[in-house]
Amino acid sequence: MADRTSPEPAPLPGREAIHLQGLRLWAHVGVLEQERELGQWFELSLSLWHDLGPAGRSDQLELSLDYSLVIQALQQQARTIRCLTLEHYSERMMECVEGLYGPVSQRLVLGKCAAPVPGFSGLVQVERWRHAPPSS
């Protein structure tokens, strides 16, 4: 009689992720001295690719990426950072993520909520990738 139990399917690389959207952070970042002095709002979306199957099956947080840790770390970082560009701020954020979770695949979109450009009321964003998930 054939064994009807099949092995657990292999995870599909790059298809499982934790997404954080709309994290608002007050930080002292900007080209203008006033932006660095007074601070301003930024909005972050962050995706972290990880095999979520083990945590999903066992309900054990240590088998996943505890997103509360990265939220708190980025909030703390926002209180202390002083720099000119979104590019540098996003780099520091990605380093923070790696400090918590190691070289996890990540996509970050960081936006300045009110860019001080006359006649412009839109959103300025940078998009960064690190350790991009394998293509499927």
C-alpha positions in Angstrom: 0.0 0.0 0.0 1.4 3.4 -1.0 2.1 6.0 1.7 -0.6 8.7 1.2 1.2 11.2 3.4 3.1 13.7 1.3 6.1 15.6 2.5 5.5 19.2 3.5 5.6 21.4 0.4 8.7 23.6 0.1 8.1 27.3 0.7 8.0 29.4 -2.4 10.9 31.8 -2.1 10.0 35.5 -2.2 6.2 34.9 -1.9 5.7 35.4 1.9 6.3 38.7 3.5 5.3 40.9 6.5 4.2 44.3 5.4 4.2 47.4 7.6 2.4 50.3 6.0 1.8 53.9 7.1 4.4 54.0 10.0 4.6 57.8 10.7 7.8 59.0 12.1 8.9 62.5 13.3 12.5 63.0 12.3 15.1 65.8 11.8 15.9 65.1 8.1 16.1 67.6 5.2 18.4 69.7 3.1 17.1 72.9 4.6 18.5 73.8 8.0 15.0 74.5 9.3 13.9 70.9 8.4 16.8 69.5 10.5 16.2 71.9 13.3 12.4 71.6 13.7 11.8 68.2 12.3 8.9 66.9 10.2 6.7 63.9 9.5 7.8 61.0 7.4 5.8 57.9 6.3 7.3 54.5 5.9 6.2 51.3 4.3 8.4 48.3 4.9 8.2 44.7 3.5 10.2 41.9 5.0 10.4 38.6 3.1 10.5 35.5 5.3 9.2 32.0 5.4 6.1 32.4 7.5 5.1 28.7 7.3 6.8 27.5 10.5 5.3 30.3 12.6 1.9 29.8 10.9 1.9 26.1 11.7 3.3 26.3 15.3 2.1 29.8 16.4 5.6 30.4 17.8 6.7 34.1 17.4 10.4 33.2 17.5 9.9 31.4 14.1 8.8 34.7 12.5 10.0 38.3 12.5 8.6 40.2 15.5 7.5 43.4 13.7 7.0 45.2 17.0 10.8 45.2 17.4 11.4 47.0 14.2 8.6 49.5 14.8 10.1 50.4 18.2 13.7 50.5 16.8 12.7 52.8 14.0 10.7 55.1 16.3 13.8 55.3 18.5 16.1 56.0 15.5 13.7 58.8 14.4 14.2 60.6 17.7 18.0 60.8 17.3 18.8 60.9 13.5 20.0 64.2 11.9 20.8 64.1 8.2 20.2 65.8 4.9 18.7 63.2 2.5 15.9 60.6 2.4 18.5 58.3 0.8 20.7 58.5 3.8 17.8 58.1 6.3 16.5 55.1 4.3 20.0 53.6 4.4 20.1 53.9 8.2 16.6 52.3 8.4 17.7 49.3 6.4 20.8 49.0 8.6 18.5 49.0 11.6 16.4 46.2 10.1 19.5 44.1 9.4 20.7 44.7 13.0 17.5 43.1 14.2 16.9 40.3 11.8 20.1 39.8 9.8 20.3 39.9 6.0 16.5 39.7 5.4 15.1 40.6 2.0 13.5 44.0 2.4 11.7 46.7 0.5 11.4 50.2 2.0 9.4 53.2 0.7 10.1 56.3 2.7 8.1 59.5 2.1 8.5 63.0 3.2 4.9 64.1 4.0 5.3 67.8 3.3 8.3 68.6 1.0 9.1 72.3 1.3 8.9 73.1 -2.4 6.7 76.1 -3.4 3.6 75.1 -5.2 4.0 71.4 -4.5 1.7 69.5 -2.2 2.4 65.9 -3.2 4.5 63.3 -1.5 8.2 62.7 -2.2 9.4 59.1 -1.7 12.4 57.0 -2.1 12.1 53.2 -2.7 15.0 51.0 -1.7 15.6 47.2 -1.9 18.1 45.1 0.0 18.6 41.4 -0.4 15.7 41.3 -2.9 13.7 38.1 -2.7 14.5 35.5 -5.4 12.3 35.8 -8.4 9.6 33.1 -8.6 
